[in-house]
Amino acid sequence: MKTQVFVMTRMWAMVTGLVLTTAYFAALYMGFKTTEMMPMLVTAIGGFEIFLFSQDVWLRRKSRQG
């Protein structure tokens, strides 16, 4: 159960990040003015995903070495 919740959290973070990134760059491309908060949200979610990815790599490596 715990693993499933963690995976779903990661999936929602990924989808939210992709939607926000797409919306931000679409707004820039179309010439709309975006809020100052939008790049910070995209960066925060991207940083969260990078952290989780590096944590997964670390845990897999740690489990293989004993």
Z-matrix of the N, CA and C atoms (Angstrom, degrees):
N
C 1 1.450
C 2 1.521 1 111.08
N 3 1.320 2 117.03 1 -42.73
C 4 1.451 3 121.08 2 -177.68
C 5 1.528 4 111.34 3 -63.42
N 6 1.318 5 116.69 4 -41.06
C 7 1.456 6 121.28 5 -179.28
C 8 1.520 7 110.65 6 -65.75
N 9 1.314 8 116.97 7 -39.54
C 10 1.457 9 120.62 8 -179.24
C 11 1.534 10 111.29 9 -63.57
N 12 1.306 11 117.93 10 -40.42
C 13 1.457 12 121.75 11 178.34
C 14 1.528 13 109.77 12 -65.44
N 15 1.312 14 117.29 13 -41.29
C 16 1.462 15 121.60 14 179.18
C 17 1.525 16 110.75 15 -63.25
N 18 1.327 17 116.78 16 -43.31
C 19 1.463 18 120.70 17 179.58
C 20 1.526 19 110.29 18 -65.45
N 21 1.314 20 117.28 19 -40.84
C 22 1.464 21 120.16 20 178.70
C 23 1.531 22 111.46 21 -65.76
N 24 1.328 23 117.75 22 -35.79
C 25 1.461 24 120.96 23 176.12
C 26 1.516 25 110.50 24 -62.78
N 27 1.315 26 115.87 25 -42.47
C 28 1.463 27 119.96 26 178.15
C 29 1.517 28 111.65 27 -65.18
N 30 1.322 29 117.01 28 -40.19
C 31 1.462 30 120.39 29 179.56
C 32 1.532 31 110.93 30 -64.68
N 33 1.330 32 117.06 31 -43.50
C 34 1.459 33 119.93 32 178.92
C 35 1.532 34 111.02 33 -65.22
N 36 1.323 35 117.41 34 -37.88
C 37 1.467 36 120.43 35 177.52
C 38 1.522 37 110.29 36 -64.56
N 39 1.331 38 116.84 37 -40.99
C 40 1.457 39 120.58 38 179.72
C 41 1.525 40 110.60 39 -64.45
N 42 1.325 41 117.02 40 -48.13
C 43 1.465 42 120.88 41 -178.59
C 44 1.526 43 110.64 42 -63.61
N 45 1.329 44 116.51 43 -43.78
C 46 1.468 45 120.26 44 178.95
C 47 1.522 46 110.95 45 -62.22
N 48 1.321 47 116.84 46 -42.54
C 49 1.455 48 120.64 47 178.34
C 50 1.514 49 112.55 48 -62.54
N 51 1.322 50 116.65 49 -42.85
C 52 1.459 51 120.05 50 178.80
C 53 1.530 52 112.13 51 -65.00
N 54 1.318 53 116.46 52 -41.69
C 55 1.465 54 120.51 53 179.29
C 56 1.532 55 110.59 54 -65.18
N 57 1.327 56 116.90 55 -45.34
C 58 1.465 57 119.90 56 179.90
C 59 1.525 58 111.84 57 -65.05
N 60 1.321 59 116.70 58 -41.14
C 61 1.464 60 120.33 59 179.31
C 62 1.523 61 110.75 60 -64.43
N 63 1.319 62 116.25 61 -44.39
C 64 1.464 63 120.39 62 178.50
C 65 1.526 64 111.09 63 -62.61
N 66 1.317 65 116.41 64 -43.93
C 67 1.464 66 120.26 65 179.25
C 68 1.524 67 111.26 66 -63.69
N 69 1.317 68 117.18 67 -40.53
C 70 1.460 69 120.74 68 -178.94
C 71 1.531 70 111.54 69 -64.99
N 72 1.322 71 116.53 70 -49.10
C 73 1.460 72 118.79 71 -178.19
C 74 1.531 73 112.03 72 -71.94
N 75 1.318 74 117.77 73 -30.09
C 76 1.465 75 120.48 74 174.70
C 77 1.530 76 110.30 75 -66.02
N 78 1.320 77 116.25 76 -41.21
C 79 1.465 78 120.19 77 178.44
C 80 1.526 79 110.86 78 -65.08
N 81 1.318 80 116.98 79 -40.75
C 82 1.465 81 119.67 80 177.11
C 83 1.525 82 111.28 81 -64.32
N 84 1.319 83 115.96 82 -42.33
C 85 1.460 84 120.91 83 -179.05
C 86 1.528 85 111.44 84 -64.22
N 87 1.325 86 117.13 85 -39.79
C 88 1.462 87 121.34 86 -178.06
C 89 1.526 88 112.96 87 -83.22
N 90 1.322 89 116.28 88 -6.02
C 91 1.454 90 119.94 89 176.42
C 92 1.516 91 115.25 90 88.26
N 93 1.326 92 117.45 91 10.66
C 94 1.461 93 120.24 92 177.68
C 95 1.525 94 109.86 93 -77.11
N 96 1.307 95 115.39 94 150.93
C 97 1.460 96 120.15 95 176.39
C 98 1.536 97 107.92 96 -85.68
N 99 1.315 98 115.76 97 127.53
C 100 1.465 99 120.19 98 179.49
C 101 1.528 100 109.54 99 -101.11
N 102 1.308 101 115.33 100 161.54
C 103 1.458 102 119.55 101 177.85
C 104 1.528 103 109.37 102 -74.44
N 105 1.310 104 116.07 103 159.90
C 106 1.466 105 120.52 104 177.96
C 107 1.523 106 111.44 105 -71.50
N 108 1.318 107 116.63 106 -18.39
C 109 1.456 108 120.93 107 -177.84
C 110 1.539 109 112.68 108 -77.58
N 111 1.323 110 117.33 109 -25.42
C 112 1.466 111 120.78 110 -175.15
C 113 1.536 112 112.93 111 -60.03
N 114 1.337 113 121.10 112 -49.86
C 115 1.470 114 118.98 113 177.98
C 116 1.533 115 112.99 114 -62.13
N 117 1.331 116 116.77 115 -32.66
C 118 1.462 117 119.70 116 177.97
C 119 1.520 118 111.06 117 -67.69
N 120 1.326 119 117.93 118 -39.39
C 121 1.462 120 120.97 119 177.13
C 122 1.525 121 111.18 120 -64.03
N 123 1.320 122 116.46 121 -44.83
C 124 1.466 123 120.74 122 179.62
C 125 1.523 124 110.12 123 -61.81
N 126 1.322 125 116.83 124 -43.42
C 127 1.464 126 121.05 125 179.61
C 128 1.523 127 111.67 126 -66.22
N 129 1.322 128 117.77 127 -41.39
C 130 1.466 129 121.08 128 -179.71
C 131 1.521 130 111.29 129 -63.99
N 132 1.319 131 117.33 130 -45.19
C 133 1.460 132 120.04 131 179.88
C 134 1.518 133 110.62 132 -68.51
N 135 1.336 134 117.32 133 -38.25
C 136 1.465 135 120.40 134 175.75
C 137 1.523 136 111.60 135 -62.88
N 138 1.312 137 117.46 136 -41.64
C 139 1.463 138 121.19 137 177.17
C 140 1.515 139 112.23 138 -63.95
N 141 1.320 140 116.55 139 -38.20
C 142 1.461 141 121.41 140 176.82
C 143 1.528 142 110.33 141 -62.05
N 144 1.321 143 116.80 142 -43.75
C 145 1.459 144 120.79 143 179.99
C 146 1.531 145 111.47 144 -67.37
N 147 1.323 146 117.61 145 -40.18
C 148 1.468 147 120.60 146 177.50
C 149 1.528 148 110.41 147 -63.41
N 150 1.328 149 116.63 148 -41.13
C 151 1.462 150 120.43 149 177.37
C 152 1.524 151 111.23 150 -61.34
N 153 1.328 152 117.47 151 -46.55
C 154 1.460 153 120.57 152 -179.32
C 155 1.526 154 111.68 153 -65.09
N 156 1.334 155 116.79 154 -38.32
C 157 1.457 156 119.82 155 177.51
C 158 1.524 157 111.08 156 -63.08
N 159 1.331 158 116.76 157 -46.88
C 160 1.461 159 119.45 158 -179.87
C 161 1.534 160 111.20 159 -66.25
N 162 1.325 161 117.50 160 -33.59
C 163 1.453 162 120.74 161 176.49
C 164 1.528 163 110.46 162 -65.44
N 165 1.331 164 117.81 163 -41.35
C 166 1.464 165 121.39 164 176.99
C 167 1.526 166 111.22 165 -61.44
N 168 1.326 167 116.11 166 -44.85
C 169 1.465 168 120.05 167 179.42
C 170 1.517 169 109.97 168 -61.55
N 171 1.325 170 117.10 169 -44.02
C 172 1.459 171 121.70 170 -179.71
C 173 1.531 172 111.15 171 -62.67
N 174 1.328 173 116.79 172 -45.26
C 175 1.464 174 119.78 173 -178.50
C 176 1.527 175 111.94 174 -67.58
N 177 1.317 176 117.71 175 -38.14
C 178 1.467 177 119.77 176 176.60
C 179 1.524 178 110.96 177 -64.18
N 180 1.317 179 115.55 178 -42.87
C 181 1.473 180 119.58 179 179.86
C 182 1.524 181 110.34 180 -65.13
N 183 1.316 182 116.40 181 -41.06
C 184 1.461 183 121.60 182 -179.37
C 185 1.529 184 110.70 183 -64.90
N 186 1.335 185 117.14 184 -39.59
C 187 1.477 186 120.11 185 -178.34
C 188 1.530 187 111.63 186 -71.29
N 189 1.299 188 118.40 187 -29.03
C 190 1.466 189 121.10 188 177.85
C 191 1.526 190 112.72 189 -73.51
N 192 1.334 191 115.74 190 -30.58
C 193 1.458 192 119.31 191 -176.40
C 194 1.531 193 112.47 192 -85.19
N 195 1.280 194 117.07 193 -7.08
C 196 1.460 195 118.68 194 174.57
C 197 1.449 196 112.00 195 113.45
